[in-house]
Amino acid sequence: MELWIDSACEPSRLLLCWEAPATQKDRNKWVVGEIKRSSGSVVFRYLTDEEFLALNFNRTREQLRQAGYLGYPAFKEELSEIYGEAVLEAFMRRLPPRRRADFPSYLAQFHLRPTSAGSELALLGSTEARLPSDGFSLINPLDPKSGACDVLVEIAGYRHYGTDLHIGDALVLVADPANPYDPNAVRFEAAGALVGHVNRVQAPAVLDWLANGQIQAIVARLNGTKDRPKAFVILRYRPASNRAAA
């Protein structure tokens, strides 16, 4: 079954996240920085202490360092600094060059056609710009006021529930305000059974989407290992205004 992203999300910002190596017990993602459009260019900065605590459930920078974090190599960790020189180029080096003959095959791994990949910032967000060597990724926090938007997302916590999914399965998104860890949590369900959750960084926007439009969630990729299976879905969001106009 072929599943493609038809309306790639065009982000105004991306969040730089870090995950400890597989040898570490704590494999939770940490949010450490922000890439943002600003006055026609793209800038990067590390989170302030207040932002850091809010986006990491009050876990501290000291705990982050204990997990093995050393900062992003291209940018010295100065919390007051806004980096504006060659920021996009630095992060685009995490992806294969567009001119490579096999670039369409690379895009297809993320259910993107060359004509629908969008801008460099959109491409970074759609692929998450992961490298196996350093634990960094770029997460699109999504825009709660977005127009039509398709995005590939990983089901957080999928490995804990053992639900048997198949490519093309339709999942249901359900607000989970009683979640003891996050009042903005959104569940993925299959036939009423919990499959996992929306990434906590993206959950607030998805919660808004549930209230203001229609979302389809379709299983698009299943991989990982036997001990750490992974499941990815394509979310197709269409705001209520679009449906009314149609």
N, C-alpha and C positions, 0 to 999 in steps of 0.2 A: 504494500500500500504506500503510495507516494504522498507525502505530506510536505507542503511548502509554506514558507512565510511569504505572504502576499503584501502585507502592509507593515514593513519593518518599523519599529519604534525609533523615532529620531530624538535622542536624549539631549537635554540641556546640560546634564552633568552625569558623571559616573563616580561610583565609590570604589576606592582601592581597598581590597580586602586581602587578608593573609591567613593561611592555614598552616599549622605546624606539620612537620614531616610525619610520616606514618609511624615512626618509632616513638612518637610522643603520645601520651595518654589523652591529652586534651586536643581534639581535632576540630573544635568549634572554629568557625570563621570569625576573625577579628576585622572590624572596619577601622582603617588607619588614616585614610586620606580622601581627597576629593579632586576630581578633574572637572573643570567647568568652562563653559563658553563665557567669554568676557570681552566686550568691546571688539568683537570681530576676531578674536584670537582664542586660544585655549590655554588656561592656566592650571597649575597644580598647587595644592597646599596640603599640609598635614592637619588633622583635626585639632581643634582646641581641646583643652582638658575637659571642659563641660560637654562638648559634642562627643568626645571619646566615651565618656561615662554613659551618656544617654544611648548611644548606638551600640554599646557593648554590655548592656545590662549591668552597669556599675562595676564591671571588671576593670581593673586598673592597668596603667601602662607597665607597672612593675610586674604584674602577672603576665602581661604580654611578653616582656623580656625574658621572664623565667621559662616561657614556652619555646624560646629560641629565636625570637624576632630580632633582627639587626637593622631594620630600616630598608627602604627601597634604594638599591645601589645608585641609581641615577640622580637622586636628590637627597642631599644631606638633611637630616631630621632637625630642622629649625622650625619651631611651631609658629613663629611670627612671620616667617618668610612666605611670600607668594611667588612661585616660580613661573615665569612667563616666556622663557626662551627654549625653543625646540621641544616643548612638552609633548605635543602630538607625535612628533618624530620619534621621541624616546619610547613611547608606548607602542607605536606602530611597529617597532623593531621586534615586538613579540609575535608578530604575525608574518606569514610568508608574503613576499612582495606580490602585488597585484599582477605584475608583468609575467610571473611564472606561468608556464604552460599548464601546470596542474592546479592553478588557483581555483578554477571552477569546482574541481573535486574537493578541495579544502572547504569551500563554501557549502557544498552539498552535505558535509558532515553536520552542519548547523541548519540544514533545511533552507538554505538561502540560494537563490539564483543570482548570477552576476548582475542582472538588471534590477534586483531588489535589495542589494546589500546596503544601499544608502551611503552616507558620508563616512569618513574615517571614524568619527566618534560613534556613529551607529554601529559600524563594523566591530569596533572594540567591545561595545556593549553586547552585541549579538553573539559573539564568540567567547566573551569573557577573557580573551587574551591570556589563557593559561599556558604556562610552561611547566613541564614535569619537574623541573630542577629547583624552583624557588618558592612555591606555595602561594604566589600572588595571583590574583584575578581581579577583573573589573566587573562590577555589578551595576546594571542599570536599575536605579531605585524606582523607575517608572513615574509617569506623570499622572496624578489622579484626575487631571482635567484634560487628558489626552483625547485626541480624535481616534479614529480607527487605528488599532495597533495589534500586531501579532508579535509574540515574543516566546522564545524557547527558554523554559525554566526547569531547573532540577527540583524534584520533589524532596524537600528537606525531611530527613528522618525515615525515608522509605525502608531502609534496611532493618528498622526495628519492628516492622509490622508483618513482613512476610506475605504480603498480598500478591497473588499470582496475576500479573498484568500481561497484556498483549498489545503489540503495536496496533494503533487505531482505536483502542478502547476509549470511550468517552467517560470522563470523570466529572463529578459534581463538586463545585466549590461551596463551602459552607462557612459562614462567619462563626468564630469560636471565642466569644467574649469571656467565657468562664475559664479559659486557659490560664493555669496558674503562673505561667512564665511571661505571657504577652497578651494583653487585652485586645490587641489588634490582630491576633492570630486568625488565619484562614485555613481550614482543613480541606484536603482532597479526600473525596469518598468514592468508593466503587461499590454499587449495590448496597449502600448504607454502611459499609465497613470503612474504617479509617485507613487511609493509605499513607498519609504523611501530611506535611504542611507546606504552605508557601514560604519561601525564604523570608526571614524576619525583616530584612531590609526592604523587600518588595511588598510585604503584606499590607501596610497602610494604604498604598495606592490601589491594590487589588480589592481591598475592603470598600474603598470608594467606588470602584468600578462596579462592584456587586449592587451597590445602591443606585447607580445612575446609568446602567446600561445592561448589556447582555454579554456574557462570557462563555465561550466554549473552551473546554480543556480536553485535549486529545493526546493520548500517549504516543510519542513520536520516536523514542529511543530507549532501549534497555541494554545496559552494559555494566561494567564494574567487575567484581569478582564474586565468588560464591559467598565469601564472608562479608563483603561490602558491596552488595548489588546497588546499582543506581538506576533511577527512572527519570526520564525527562518528558515534559509535555509541552505542546504548543498551546499557548493561551491566545485566543482570538477575541479581542474586546471591540464591541461596537456600541458607542454611546447611544442613549435613548433618542437624541435629536436626529441621529442618522436613520434610525428605524422609522421615526415619524415622517421624515422627508421621503423615505422610500414608499 
